[in-house]
Amino acid sequence: MTAEIINGKDLAQELRMAMKEEVAALIQDGITPQLTVVLVGDNPASRSYVKGKEKAASEVGIDSSLIELPNSTTEDELLKLIQKLNEDAGVHGILVQLPLPKQIREQEVIEAISPSKDVDGFHPISIGRMITGEDTFLPCTPYGIITMLKSRNIKIEGKHAVIIGRSNIVGKPVGQLLLNENATVTYCHSRTADLKTYTQDADILIAAIGRANAITSEYIKEGAVVIDVGINRLDNGKLTGDVDFEGALEKASFVTPVPKGVGPMTIAMLLKNTIKAAKGLNN
Ligand code: GUN
């Protein structure tokens, strides 16, 4: 079998075109969606992600601003800033780029953001609503993955979805969203014994491990849908995913590439959440 490639870059572009019209209509009504991004410290990867978010926002007409703080910022200073942004009616969405410097507790920061502006979908209230299936801000990468599956009419109901990775940002929530779509979900992680036993039974395989090309073709069931969430930089500077792409192409029915896969979809979903926030749909 030669897999079809789900190109996240093209899909994200299509979604941005549609969002551009939605934003134009909002602006006509006197509401310009506003996203404030906070970047603490000088992590080059974080800086590059933040730039990508700003560029995509401006492309659809969302007003974005970037607040850059030094690496030495204290937790108290950051919490005060968030309080100010929470109270600012001109700010619809707040995103604090992770990871944060070690003197700042990430969970304290996440919980300080008003749930009505939580465009990352990381606040416990957003997570709780996601679990109970209420309308809420969904975390962007999992939301992007579900959108990719739906864009190809890939059936989720009744399928066995296997997630490798259990982070709060990707692994745990993507499993929950697939469960909400009536998949049977298995979570695997670094302590899973005999990983292959699970992955070889997966109809939908989500790799969010953070190890370059770790998922080779023998992990993949014939005809499976393979979603690669990994972004790993090789010594030669090239970006690669967690999945051996060539191997997956031979065995899967659908596969997502890296780059041009899940990454651009994450950003598109952030824009969707910002528009939702501007519409006041999550208060
Ligand atoms: N760091 C890596 N991914 C993300 C994300 O989706 N949101 C934020 N805020 N930080 C991140």
Boltz pocket constraint, residues with backbone or C-beta under 6 A from the ligand:
constraints:
  - pocket:
      binder: B
      contacts: [[A, 95], [A, 96], [A, 97], [A, 98], [A, 99], [A, 120], [A, 140], [A, 141], [A, 169], [A, 266]]
      max_distance: 6.0
